[in-house]
Amino acid sequence: MIKNFNAFKKSLQDGREVYYRGKLVKDVTKHPITKLEVAPVEALFDEQYWFNNPDYGCRTSRFWNIPRNSADLLERSKITYEITKELEMLWPHIGSDCMLALRVSTNTLGGVFKERYDAFAKHVITNNLWLACAQIDSKGDRRFRPAEQPDPDQYVHVVQEKKDGIVVRGAKLHTSMTAIANEIVVCPGRAFKEGDEDYAIAFAVPPNTKGLKLIMRPGIASEGAKHQAEGPRANWKRMGESMTVFDNVFVPWERVFVYKDLKAASGLALLFALFHRLSAVSYRTALAEHFIGMGKLIAEANGVDRAPHIARDITDLIVYTEIQRACSRMACYECHIDKRSGVAIPNNIYTNAGKLYSNSNYMKVMNSLIDIAGGVACTAPSGEDYANKDLRPLVKKYMTGAVSGEERFKLMLLIREQIALLGGEEAVIYIHAEGSQEASIVELYRSYNYTETKEGIKKMLDRMVF
Ligand SMILES: Cc1cc2nc3c(=O)[nH]c(=O)nc-3n(C[C@H](O)[C@H](O)[C@H](O)COP(=O)(O)OP(=O)(O)OC[C@H]3O[C@@H](n4cnc5c(N)ncnc54)[C@H](O)[C@@H]3O)c2cc1C
């Protein structure tokens, strides 16, 4: 059982093969960049994030409260929102998003798959293990299905079946927090058709499994923010993604949860995406509140908060926030209960509508923030200039607006981090993480119930007299 932060750090010193900028990372808890992923986890050992879990008869993370109704789902959405608001962590929900989806899928499959899932879930939850979820494959040439790819490894697949398990090969991309996970849960990332059987699998392995390589993305914002005040967020914590390579990795049968099952694998891909997008709209509401706070304080600091176009900019930020909040809540209120597992499943339409809105309006609200701030959001002097006792009085004097130069300067460092230092990374997160815009469009178009809307129009047609 990982009872405290020290035990968590120790659990990561297990010989995992993690690479950062071409070099093997000996200890992820000590490496200057990966340690920024590790450090914020300490806060999650705080009592407020734990509860007495009736399903497992012990204290566990609140993320392991199995949602069985709207109220439970709302509570789940609220924890994600609160953790993001307090700690700016966008990922603690990931493990439970994928375990909930697997719970539903394996209950539907029943038999040995349900038994394996139940044993794995108990192991994870009662030992307080951290999970990464690897869903998105390298995908190769997007025109081709998995089995049609010129290179069969472009989707993770079974290459050998053994008495005691399977051997898998391929790579998943963009897997968040693998370097600091205790287990990597591998899920399918798309719907499958006949011929794709070898790809229709789900399983879990610990990151130190032989043949598994984690090639981390560079933490450009954290590396660039040499001065703490210039990267208050990037220097405090970061999210790390890996190219997660399975080079003939052995997976014992007890860790295989879906096997060569086109229907179950396709359903699992959609279900994980649904739980994950509800979490996304929940954490994005908290981040969007930061945009409002930043926008309003900067408008006041510049003395322009009463200008009509600035009011419009700020209301853009408000609408962006509140539409996401409304969608996340409606997705919980209008959930449905899966009969076999008893799990409450978020409403597909509200979840995807909120997520699509979030993806497609991010650049618009960044435009509003930049409009409010002015060019100094890019051109303000550096933290080192402010630390220089001869320059500080000049910086203070000429950064003065409707508030003191010091306050306005700090606000400009914060917004520069938001739009410049972290801006590139965050734009990609907002537009692609938890699924691209097209993924939500496909889901909305496919699953919307058009009956009532069509009937209303048909009634009008019937009333027409020629
Ligand atoms: C910061 C971050 C963290 C992430 N964390 C995780 C994680 O923890 N686990 C995980 O599994 N994934 C994770 N992801 C992956 C994320 O879900 C994907 O980036 C997203 O689903 C888009 O997939 P892609 O990146 O492969 O882009 P692509 O699928 O290549 O999309 C690029 C464009 O091509 C279009 N396109 C793709 N295929 C087709 C097609 N066949 N026909 C027509 N158009 C097509 C898309 O709609 C899009 O417009 C993360 C991503 C980011 C940015």
The ligand as a Tripos MOL2 file, in Angstrom:
@<TRIPOS>MOLECULE
LIG
   53    58     1     0     0
SMALL
NO_CHARGES

@<TRIPOS>ATOM
      1 C1         -1.2140   17.0310  -23.6960 C.3       1 LIG1
      2 C2         -1.8710   15.7920  -24.2040 C.ar      1 LIG1
      3 C3         -2.0650   14.7360  -23.3260 C.ar      1 LIG1
      4 C4         -2.6100   13.5250  -23.7960 C.ar      1 LIG1
      5 N1         -2.7460   12.4750  -22.9250 N.ar      1 LIG1
      6 C5         -3.1350   11.2700  -23.3970 C.ar      1 LIG1
      7 C6         -3.1590   10.1150  -22.5540 C.ar      1 LIG1
      8 O1         -2.8760   10.1720  -21.3620 O.2       1 LIG1
      9 N2         -3.5090    8.9320  -23.1070 N.ar      1 LIG1
     10 C7         -3.8360    8.8180  -24.4320 C.ar      1 LIG1
     11 O2         -4.1440    7.7260  -24.8670 O.2       1 LIG1
     12 N3         -3.8530    9.9030  -25.2290 N.ar      1 LIG1
     13 C8         -3.5100   11.1060  -24.7620 C.ar      1 LIG1
     14 N4         -3.5060   12.2070  -25.5970 N.ar      1 LIG1
     15 C9         -3.8740   12.0020  -27.0070 C.3       1 LIG1
     16 C10        -5.1170   12.6970  -27.5050 C.3       1 LIG1
     17 O3         -6.2590   11.9830  -27.1340 O.3       1 LIG1
     18 C11        -4.9230   12.7760  -29.0360 C.3       1 LIG1
     19 O4         -3.9400   13.7530  -29.2880 O.3       1 LIG1
     20 C12        -6.1890   13.0760  -29.7960 C.3       1 LIG1
     21 O5         -7.0800   12.0200  -29.6740 O.3       1 LIG1
     22 C13        -5.9050   13.3240  -31.2980 C.3       1 LIG1
     23 O6         -5.2300   12.2220  -31.8510 O.3       1 LIG1
     24 P1         -3.8320   12.4240  -32.5930 P.3       1 LIG1
     25 O7         -2.9590   13.2620  -31.7430 O.co2     1 LIG1
     26 O8         -3.3330   11.0740  -32.9880 O.co2     1 LIG1
     27 O9         -4.1480   13.2820  -33.8670 O.3       1 LIG1
     28 P2         -4.7050   12.8090  -35.2720 P.3       1 LIG1
     29 O10        -5.6920   11.7130  -35.0800 O.co2     1 LIG1
     30 O11        -3.5990   12.5830  -36.1950 O.co2     1 LIG1
     31 O12        -5.5240   14.0980  -35.6930 O.3       1 LIG1
     32 C14        -5.0070   15.1620  -36.4960 C.3       1 LIG1
     33 C15        -6.1220   15.6110  -37.4330 C.3       1 LIG1
     34 O13        -6.4090   14.5780  -38.3720 O.3       1 LIG1
     35 C16        -7.7920   14.2470  -38.3570 C.3       1 LIG1
     36 N5         -7.9060   12.8140  -38.6360 N.ar      1 LIG1
     37 C17        -7.2990   11.7920  -37.9990 C.ar      1 LIG1
     38 N6         -7.6250   10.6150  -38.5650 N.ar      1 LIG1
     39 C18        -8.4670   10.8910  -39.5770 C.ar      1 LIG1
     40 C19        -9.1710   10.1100  -40.5330 C.ar      1 LIG1
     41 N7         -9.0530    8.7770  -40.5630 N.pl3     1 LIG1
     42 N8         -9.9570   10.7500  -41.4200 N.ar      1 LIG1
     43 C20       -10.1030   12.0950  -41.4040 C.ar      1 LIG1
     44 N9         -9.4650   12.8900  -40.5050 N.ar      1 LIG1
     45 C21        -8.6680   12.3060  -39.6190 C.ar      1 LIG1
     46 C22        -8.2450   14.6080  -36.9340 C.3       1 LIG1
     47 O14        -9.6430   14.8170  -36.8450 O.3       1 LIG1
     48 C23        -7.4560   15.8960  -36.6900 C.3       1 LIG1
     49 O15        -8.1050   16.9700  -37.3010 O.3       1 LIG1
     50 C24        -2.9880   13.4120  -25.1480 C.ar      1 LIG1
     51 C25        -2.8230   14.5030  -26.0110 C.ar      1 LIG1
     52 C26        -2.2610   15.6740  -25.5560 C.ar      1 LIG1
     53 C27        -2.0790   16.8050  -26.5160 C.3       1 LIG1
@<TRIPOS>BOND
     1     1     2 1
     2     2     3 ar
     3     2    52 ar
     4     3     4 ar
     5     4     5 ar
     6     4    50 ar
     7     5     6 ar
     8     6     7 ar
     9     6    13 1
    10     7     8 2
    11     7     9 ar
    12     9    10 ar
    13    10    11 2
    14    10    12 ar
    15    12    13 ar
    16    13    14 ar
    17    14    15 1
    18    14    50 ar
    19    15    16 1
    20    16    17 1
    21    16    18 1
    22    18    19 1
    23    18    20 1
    24    20    21 1
    25    20    22 1
    26    22    23 1
    27    23    24 1
    28    24    25 2
    29    24    26 1
    30    24    27 1
    31    27    28 1
    32    28    29 2
    33    28    30 1
    34    28    31 1
    35    31    32 1
    36    32    33 1
    37    33    34 1
    38    33    48 1
    39    34    35 1
    40    35    36 1
    41    35    46 1
    42    36    37 ar
    43    36    45 ar
    44    37    38 ar
    45    38    39 ar
    46    39    40 ar
    47    39    45 ar
    48    40    41 1
    49    40    42 ar
    50    42    43 ar
    51    43    44 ar
    52    44    45 ar
    53    46    47 1
    54    46    48 1
    55    48    49 1
    56    50    51 ar
    57    51    52 ar
    58    52    53 1
@<TRIPOS>SUBSTRUCTURE
     1 LIG1         1 GROUP 0 **** ****
